[in-house]
Amino acid sequence: MAYVITSLCAGTRDGACLQVCPKDCIHDAGAQFVIDPEECIDCGACAVACPVGAVFDEADLPAEHRAAPDLNRAFFR
């Protein structure tokens, strides 16, 4: 998975990421949105559209959000 949605999404859930995703790989997980790692094409459109900066390339995740990839993946198991 190249892009991941962090907990910064929780409480805001703007939905701009949903509107720009060309593969519809962003899903509502209740508290926040999550990205399906099997469907994501790594385009980065969601990261640009997110008004709260909740979407990161997995390689660039801040230390406080290192658990985000596991949380995103767990939703799709």
Residue frames relative to the residue before (quaternion, step in Angstrom):
aa qw qx qy qz dx dy dz
M 1.0000 0.0000 0.0000 0.0000 0.00 0.00 0.00
A 0.2648 -0.7805 0.5452 0.1531 3.55 -0.76 0.98
Y 0.7897 0.2105 -0.1196 0.5636 3.60 0.98 -0.77
V 0.0633 -0.7904 0.6091 -0.0190 3.51 -1.09 0.84
I 0.3208 -0.7230 0.5785 0.1993 3.56 -1.12 0.72
T 0.2700 -0.7861 0.5434 0.1179 3.54 -0.81 1.07
S 0.7077 -0.4605 0.3361 0.4173 3.55 -1.33 0.08
L 0.4567 0.6663 -0.4582 0.3708 3.61 1.23 -0.07
C 0.5786 0.5876 -0.3558 0.4396 3.57 1.26 -0.44
A 0.5973 0.5964 -0.3608 0.3968 3.59 1.01 -0.80
G 0.7797 0.3029 -0.2477 0.4889 3.52 -0.91 0.94
T 0.7238 0.3683 -0.2309 0.5359 3.58 1.18 -0.51
R 0.1315 0.8523 -0.5037 0.0506 3.55 0.78 -1.12
D 0.0277 0.8601 -0.5053 0.0651 3.55 0.88 1.02
G 0.3383 -0.7778 0.4711 0.2422 3.60 0.96 -0.77
A 0.4159 0.7114 -0.4767 0.3059 3.60 1.21 -0.01
C 0.6067 0.5667 -0.3510 0.4330 3.59 1.07 -0.68
L 0.6292 0.5463 -0.3301 0.4436 3.58 1.03 -0.79
Q 0.6786 0.5276 -0.2820 0.4263 3.54 0.97 -0.88
V 0.7570 0.3929 -0.2144 0.4760 3.61 1.06 -0.66
C 0.5273 0.6484 -0.4153 0.3592 3.61 1.20 -0.28
P 0.3264 -0.7817 0.4981 0.1853 3.61 -0.56 1.12
K 0.7305 0.4096 -0.2307 0.4953 3.62 1.20 -0.33
D 0.3669 -0.7471 0.4782 0.2802 3.60 1.25 0.01
C 0.3637 0.7608 -0.4664 0.2671 3.57 0.97 0.85
I 0.5752 0.5449 -0.3897 0.4694 3.58 1.28 0.19
H 0.0702 -0.8209 0.5659 -0.0306 3.54 -0.78 1.12
D 0.5056 -0.6345 0.5025 0.2988 3.52 -1.26 0.56
A 0.1162 -0.8117 0.5714 0.0349 3.57 -0.61 1.15
G 0.6790 -0.4673 0.2855 0.4889 3.57 1.22 0.35
A 0.8211 0.1935 -0.0882 0.5298 3.57 0.13 -1.27
Q 0.7937 -0.0092 0.0395 0.6070 3.57 1.15 -0.62
F 0.5399 -0.5712 0.4881 0.3795 3.54 -1.33 0.02
V 0.1355 -0.7713 0.6167 0.0795 3.57 -1.26 0.51
I 0.3703 -0.7182 0.5498 0.2117 3.56 -1.23 0.54
D 0.3834 -0.7023 0.5532 0.2316 3.57 -0.91 0.96
P 0.3677 -0.7732 0.4710 0.2127 3.61 -0.44 1.16
E 0.6408 0.5308 -0.3262 0.4486 3.59 1.19 -0.47
E 0.7301 0.4240 -0.2269 0.4855 3.59 1.16 -0.56
C 0.5607 0.6357 -0.3782 0.3720 3.59 1.16 -0.59
I 0.2212 -0.7840 0.5695 0.1100 3.58 -0.94 0.96
D 0.4911 -0.7157 0.3934 0.3029 3.58 1.26 0.38
C 0.2908 0.7921 -0.4944 0.2089 3.59 1.04 0.69
G 0.3831 -0.7606 0.4509 0.2673 3.60 1.15 -0.56
A 0.3953 0.7366 -0.4743 0.2761 3.60 1.24 0.01
C 0.6429 0.5387 -0.3231 0.4382 3.58 1.00 -0.78
A 0.6391 0.5325 -0.3269 0.4485 3.58 1.00 -0.79
V 0.6597 0.5026 -0.2985 0.4723 3.57 1.00 -0.83
A 0.7158 0.4794 -0.2510 0.4413 3.59 0.97 -0.87
C 0.5797 0.6237 -0.3794 0.3619 3.60 1.09 -0.59
P 0.3380 -0.7854 0.4829 0.1887 3.61 -0.56 1.13
V 0.7300 0.3973 -0.2401 0.5016 3.60 1.22 -0.30
G 0.4775 -0.7031 0.4236 0.3134 3.60 1.24 0.16
A 0.3302 0.7807 -0.4688 0.2483 3.57 1.07 0.77
V 0.6856 0.4683 -0.2764 0.4839 3.60 1.23 -0.29
F 0.0159 -0.8058 0.5899 -0.0508 3.54 -0.82 1.09
D 0.4970 -0.5346 0.5684 0.3796 3.49 -1.32 0.35
E 0.5631 -0.6407 0.3942 0.3422 3.59 -0.82 0.94
A 0.6495 0.5297 -0.3150 0.4453 3.59 1.03 -0.73
D 0.7417 0.4038 -0.2094 0.4929 3.60 1.18 -0.50
L 0.3263 0.7711 -0.4947 0.2331 3.59 1.22 0.27
P 0.4444 -0.6503 0.5374 0.3013 3.59 -0.97 0.80
A 0.6677 -0.5394 0.3416 0.3828 3.58 -1.12 0.67
E 0.6815 0.5095 -0.3032 0.4290 3.60 0.94 -0.82
H 0.7231 0.3892 -0.2397 0.5179 3.61 1.28 -0.16
R 0.2855 0.8043 -0.4827 0.1967 3.61 1.19 0.41
A 0.6471 0.5193 -0.3245 0.4543 3.63 1.16 -0.43
A 0.4679 0.7260 -0.4195 0.2792 3.61 1.21 -0.34
P 0.6459 0.5127 -0.3615 0.4350 3.68 0.82 -0.73
D 0.6561 0.5053 -0.3163 0.4627 3.59 0.95 -0.81
L 0.6472 0.5122 -0.3185 0.4662 3.59 1.00 -0.77
N 0.6448 0.5042 -0.3231 0.4750 3.60 0.99 -0.79
R 0.6778 0.4965 -0.2913 0.4574 3.61 0.87 -0.93
A 0.6343 0.5646 -0.3292 0.4131 3.57 0.96 -0.89
F 0.6032 0.5790 -0.3597 0.4141 3.60 1.03 -0.70
F 0.7488 0.4158 -0.2062 0.4732 3.60 1.06 -0.74
R 0.5065 0.6395 -0.4313 0.3854 3.61 1.23 0.15
